């Protein structure tokens, strides 16, 4: 019997280890290839997302420039510049320089367009970018292609503009490109008035017993201010806003808005991304007129002609009756004595421009006979459209103390607006260094006050529902 130590077969051992080593190396190779593939995929995905981000930034830049040019076109309003100067180019933008200092934008594609047979317009290609203004006579502009500056990857952008002959709407198509990624943005700019609810430069205060509503009842009120000052928006006990409160850009809403016991909003309290524009009111140039005298024992003055009238302080219980569609510019203080009225006859309208103070004393006010208690929402909207009070930059205060329903709207961007109504107010209050409402009635914001042909205090704004991206 051999009891010595066992001898291992080295050849046999090598035969066992080699397959194991090959297996481990194979697994490591597969894992390495997987990690390499994952890294390559991650890099490809990162490149795609970076390219998409750069394309979006480029499209945003294109849209900013398109909007800037749209404002330029509407401000100049020189139709002669839109005429072809040599049959192939036009001269509108020859001297226009973008704000970032690039060379002037050549007239790369301004051409007139007319509705000819089935072609909606000429000069830009197919009408796909402009579904809103298809078939509208006017002008188009097609920009050069620009390079996005200071970007991590090469990106480019271009844009197209279409506008009608009177420059009342601008359809924009902006495009950004980076590598194989593209971003297209479409928007429509139209003149929009400021009638959105209550808007001020420096804040507003709503006192106890102020009730708020809307017409129609499902409309949404917006109360907005440019103020960023602490407690410059104050809602006293129990005041509830049927909508949103918006404060100035960069502000902390919780600091700007002060809500007393039981006060609140049905919507949101937020910060605006930019200041609200409050365009100055420019009074129309009208023939100078003197105030007509009352007839006989009547205390009624009838105004049936537009004109510029001197400031006036009425006697107690006087009535100024408006008949027809009248524009009035009051050159001086306008003060209604106790119990006095400005009465707008049914079927008539009044656009009142105040260049100084407007004050309605106790029991006085503005009576709009177009309004009928219990009328439909449409009739209330139409009645509110029939009276507008404007304050020019020299108008410092508008003080209303109606003892009956006040139906209309006030836009006075440099005045203090005071509302002491003992009855309901239907309309909108905008502008103002401050809006101070001490209503014992209800303030109803009337939706739909803006009229497209009234551009007196309108500015180009995005039309809701006309923005899309792809």
DOGU-520709 format. One record per residue (C-alpha): residue in one letter; z, x, y. Coordinates in steps of 0.5 Angstrom, whole numbers, plus 500, padded with zeros to 3 digits. Example, Ala and Ser with C-alpha at 12.3 -4.5 7.8 and 13.67 -1.06 7.14 Angstrom:
  residu   pz   px   py
       A  516  525  491
       S  514  527  498
//
This chain:
  residu   pz   px   py
       X  500  500  500
       X  498  503  507
       X  504  501  512
       X  501  505  518
       X  499  503  525
       X  493  498  525
       X  487  501  528
       X  483  497  533
       X  475  496  532
       X  473  499  539
       X  466  496  538
       X  469  489  537
       X  473  489  543
       X  467  491  547
       X  463  485  544
       X  469  481  546
       X  470  483  553
       X  463  483  556
       X  461  476  555
       X  468  474  559
       X  466  479  564
       X  459  476  565
       X  462  469  565
       X  466  471  571
       X  461  475  575
       X  456  469  574
       X  462  464  576
       X  463  469  582
       X  456  469  584
       X  455  461  583
       X  461  461  588
       X  458  466  593
       X  452  462  593
       X  455  456  594
       X  459  459  600
       X  453  462  603
       X  449  455  602
       X  455  452  606
       X  455  457  611
       X  448  456  612
       X  448  448  612
       X  454  449  617
       X  450  453  621
       X  444  448  621
       X  448  442  622
       X  452  446  628
       X  445  448  631
       X  443  440  630
       X  449  438  634
       X  448  443  639
       X  441  441  640
       X  443  434  641
       X  448  436  646
       X  443  440  650
       X  438  435  649
       X  443  429  652
       X  445  434  658
       X  438  435  659
       X  437  428  659
       X  443  426  664
       X  440  432  669
       X  433  428  669
       X  437  421  670
       X  441  424  676
       X  434  427  679
       X  431  421  678
       X  436  417  681
       X  436  421  687
       X  429  421  688
       X  430  413  688
       X  435  413  693
       X  430  418  697
       X  424  413  696
       X  428  407  698
       X  431  410  704
       X  425  413  707
       X  421  406  706
       X  414  410  708
       X  409  406  704
       X  403  411  708
       X  406  417  704
       X  404  413  697
       X  397  413  699
       X  393  418  695
       X  391  424  699
       X  385  427  695
       X  384  422  690
       X  388  426  684
       X  395  427  687
       X  400  424  692
       X  404  426  698
       X  411  423  697
       X  415  428  694
       X  411  434  697
       X  417  436  701
       X  423  433  697
       X  427  438  694
       X  432  437  689
       X  440  438  691
       X  440  444  686
       X  435  449  690
       X  429  449  685
       X  422  449  688
       X  420  443  691
       X  418  438  686
       X  410  438  686
       X  407  431  686
       X  406  431  679
       X  404  424  678
       X  405  419  683
       X  399  414  683
       X  398  407  685
       X  398  402  680
       X  395  395  680
       X  395  389  675
       X  388  390  672
       X  386  386  666
       X  391  388  660
       X  394  394  663
       X  400  394  667
       X  400  400  671
       X  396  406  671
       X  397  414  671
       X  403  415  666
       X  400  413  660
       X  402  407  656
       X  407  402  659
       X  413  403  654
       X  418  407  658
       X  418  401  663
       X  419  394  659
       X  422  391  665
       X  417  392  671
       X  411  391  666
       X  406  388  670
       X  409  389  677
       X  405  392  682
       X  407  398  685
       X  408  405  684
       X  409  410  679
       X  412  418  679
       X  412  423  673
       X  415  429  674
       X  414  436  672
       X  418  439  666
       X  424  443  668
       X  428  448  664
       X  436  446  664
       X  439  452  667
       X  446  455  664
       X  445  452  658
       X  447  455  651
       X  440  454  648
       X  433  453  651
       X  433  446  654
       X  428  442  658
       X  427  435  661
       X  423  431  665
       X  423  424  668
       X  419  418  670
       X  420  413  676
       X  416  406  677
       X  418  402  683
       X  415  395  686
       X  411  395  692
       X  417  393  696
       X  422  398  693
       X  427  393  691
       X  427  395  684
       X  426  402  680
       X  426  403  673
       X  427  410  670
       X  425  413  664
       X  429  420  663
       X  428  425  657
       X  431  431  655
       X  429  436  649
       X  432  442  646
       X  429  445  639
       X  427  439  635
       X  432  434  638
       X  430  429  644
       X  434  424  648
       X  431  418  652
       X  435  414  657
       X  432  408  660
       X  435  405  666
       X  434  400  672
       X  436  400  679
       X  436  394  684
       X  440  393  690
       X  446  390  689
       X  451  387  694
       X  459  388  694
       X  461  381  692
       X  465  382  686
       X  472  379  688
       X  477  383  692
       X  475  390  694
       X  478  395  700
       X  478  402  702
       X  486  403  702
       X  489  398  698
       X  491  391  698
       X  498  386  697
       X  498  380  694
       X  505  376  696
       X  509  371  692
       X  506  364  691
       X  499  367  691
       X  495  364  685
       X  488  367  683
       X  482  364  679
       X  475  364  678
       X  469  360  679
       X  466  359  674
       X  473  359  670
       X  470  364  665
       X  468  369  670
       X  472  376  671
       X  475  378  677
       X  475  385  679
       X  480  388  685
       X  478  395  687
       X  480  400  692
       X  478  407  693
       X  486  408  695
       X  489  414  690
       X  496  413  694
       X  502  411  691
       X  504  403  691
       X  498  402  695
       X  496  396  691
       X  502  391  690
       X  502  385  686
       X  509  381  688
       X  513  377  683
       X  509  372  679
       X  502  374  681
       X  497  375  675
       X  490  377  676
       X  484  374  672
       X  481  380  671
       X  481  388  672
       X  484  392  677
       X  481  399  679
       X  483  404  683
       X  480  410  686
       X  478  416  682
       X  482  421  680
       X  488  417  681
       X  494  415  676
       X  493  408  676
       X  501  407  674
       X  503  410  681
       X  498  407  685
       X  499  400  682
       X  506  396  683
       X  507  390  679
       X  513  386  681
       X  517  382  676
       X  512  377  672
       X  506  380  675
       X  500  383  671
       X  493  383  669
       X  489  379  664
       X  484  385  664
       X  485  392  665
       X  488  397  670
       X  484  403  670
       X  481  409  675
       X  474  409  678
       X  469  414  676
       X  467  414  683
       X  468  411  690
       X  466  404  692
       X  460  404  697
       X  462  400  703
       X  456  400  707
       X  456  399  715
       X  454  393  717
       X  449  393  722
       X  448  387  727
       X  441  384  727
       X  438  384  734
       X  438  377  737
       X  436  374  744
       X  442  374  748
       X  445  367  749
       X  451  363  753
       X  455  358  750
       X  453  351  751
       X  458  346  754
       X  461  340  751
       X  458  334  752
       X  462  328  756
       X  469  327  753
       X  467  331  747
       X  470  337  745
       X  464  339  740
       X  460  345  742
       X  453  345  738
       X  450  351  736
       X  443  350  733
       X  440  357  735
       X  441  364  732
       X  443  369  738
       X  448  374  741
       X  454  370  744
       X  459  373  748
       X  466  373  746
       X  470  367  746
       X  477  364  746
       X  477  357  744
       X  481  351  747
       X  486  348  742
       X  482  343  738
       X  475  345  740
       X  470  344  735
       X  464  349  734
       X  459  346  730
       X  453  349  726
       X  447  346  725
       X  441  349  721
       X  440  356  719
       X  444  360  724
       X  445  367  725
       X  451  369  730
       X  453  376  733
       X  459  375  737
       X  460  381  742
       X  467  381  743
       X  473  378  741
       X  473  371  737
       X  479  367  737
       X  480  360  735
       X  485  356  738
       X  490  352  735
       X  487  346  731
       X  480  349  733
       X  474  349  728
       X  468  352  726
       X  464  347  722
       X  458  348  718
       X  454  342  717
       X  452  340  711
       X  445  343  709
       X  446  348  714
       X  448  356  714
       X  452  361  718
       X  452  368  718
       X  457  371  723
       X  457  378  725
       X  464  380  729
       X  464  386  733
       X  471  386  735
       X  477  382  733
       X  476  375  729
       X  483  371  729
       X  484  364  727
       X  490  361  729
       X  495  356  726
       X  491  350  724
       X  485  352  726
       X  479  355  721
       X  472  355  718
       X  470  348  715
       X  464  348  710
       X  461  341  709
       X  457  344  704
       X  463  344  700
       X  465  338  696
       X  472  337  693
       X  471  336  685
       X  464  339  686
       X  460  343  680
       X  461  350  679
       X  454  351  682
       X  455  347  688
       X  461  351  690
       X  457  357  689
       X  451  355  693
       X  457  352  698
       X  460  359  698
       X  453  363  699
       X  452  358  706
       X  457  362  710
       X  458  370  710
       X  462  373  715
       X  461  380  717
       X  465  385  721
       X  461  391  724
       X  465  398  724
       X  468  396  731
       X  471  390  728
       X  478  392  727
       X  481  385  724
       X  479  379  721
       X  485  374  721
       X  484  367  717
       X  489  361  717
       X  485  355  714
       X  489  349  714
       X  483  346  709
       X  479  349  704
       X  475  356  706
       X  469  357  702
       X  465  363  704
       X  465  370  704
       X  468  376  708
       X  465  383  708
       X  468  387  714
       X  469  395  711
       X  473  397  717
       X  477  391  719
       X  484  389  716
       X  483  383  712
       X  489  378  713
       X  489  371  709
       X  494  366  711
       X  491  360  708
       X  495  354  706
       X  489  351  702
       X  484  354  697
       X  479  360  699
       X  473  360  695
       X  469  366  695
       X  470  374  696
       X  474  379  700
       X  471  386  701
       X  471  392  705
       X  477  392  710
       X  482  398  711
       X  487  393  707
       X  487  386  704
       X  493  382  705
       X  493  375  702
       X  499  370  703
       X  496  364  700
       X  500  358  699
       X  493  355  696
       X  489  359  690
       X  484  364  692
       X  478  363  687
       X  473  369  686
       X  466  365  686
       X  461  369  681
       X  454  369  683
       X  454  370  691
       X  449  376  691
       X  442  374  693
       X  437  379  691
       X  433  378  698
       X  439  379  702
       X  439  387  703
       X  443  387  709
       X  449  390  705
       X  446  392  699
       X  445  399  695
       X  442  401  689
       X  446  400  683
       X  445  400  676
       X  443  393  673
       X  448  390  668
       X  445  390  661
       X  439  395  663
       X  441  401  660
       X  439  404  653
       X  439  411  650
       X  435  413  644
//
